[in-house]
Amino acid sequence: MFVELLVHGPLSRAETARRLALSPSALTKLTKPLIEGGYLLYQPTEERPALGRPSQPLAVNASRMSLIGVKLTSDEMFAVRTDLRGQIQREVRRELRSHEVDHVVAEIADAVRELSLPVTPPSAVGISLAGTASAGDPIVHTSPFLGWNDVPIGNIVAAATGLPTIVENDVRALTAAQQWFGAGVGRHSFALVTVGAGIGCGLVIGDQVVRSPGRGTGLVGHLAVDNNGPLCEMGHRGCARAYASSAAIQRSIAAALGRPDLTFDQCLALGREQQPAAARVFQEAGRALGRVVATVANITGVELVILSGEAVQMFDVCADAFDAALAEHTHWTSTPVEVVVKPFTFSEWARGAAVAALQYQILGA
Ligand SMILES: [Zn+2]
């Protein structure tokens, strides 16, 4: 009931009871302790002030609890404090001078302290990072960016902060945020495909975020696109990452134009100006992404694919190639999958970690 109101609220009592197939008295029994505890409230409505309280919609009191979300990259720690509905209240950014576990934990604990003041302490900490990690398992099994293998970071941070702590793969954490507070609200199944430093994929099937503790899921980055394409760092020829990661796009355009100094944003500007080499590289990236999304949709049967990530702003430059490849590779018996492009800011990663911590607090793994 709480989750229903958190994700879909505010809802009238009648609508809440209908959605959960509860009698009015059963609903009252369930909501009473949550209202008394300050987790739920009756939202005042301006339109009908004369009506009594029970006809006012029920809503989650978003400020009743707060969460800390932390995103770790190879060179920085980005932490946010959010309310119960995943709204960012404050943020802290710190450079990571070393990947030593003690140093990283000290930075996280320091950020948690800073974000905790001067209000009530947060309820939980979520840490997200690229690599093999899963809420419910405190161990980061592999994190190539940090050079970590089997580091029980969840337990160490919990001990250092005194707060329940989960650690989650960053794309999956972002998927959790989309499921409860983003484009995935109300969808029983969807995929989130991210483009940026890598190509990632998170899945929600049957209202559940798909997890495989100790193993990765949605590992689409090295999916073969073309046997004659560019090489990725793992030696694959023509994998999705070799075409569509921001580093690969930058490398291809810089090499074609003999300008190794070009940044990704400058490459994107050249693509928008239809500079021929840049436009071609973005078209090939779009084609690779279209193929990845078609493959994900073919295998999972999801009703929606959300495209996001640090490099998602390139989508307008490669949308035609993406659409053509998606249509070409979608199975001929399938209805075309709906695609939504979601603008991205870097704080979304840390926000995702906070929502993953919230989900774990409420639902368990
Ligand atoms: Zn590869």
Residues whose N, C-alpha, C, O or C-beta is under 5 A from the ligand:
A	BS01	ZN	G221 H222 C232 M234 H236 C239 R241
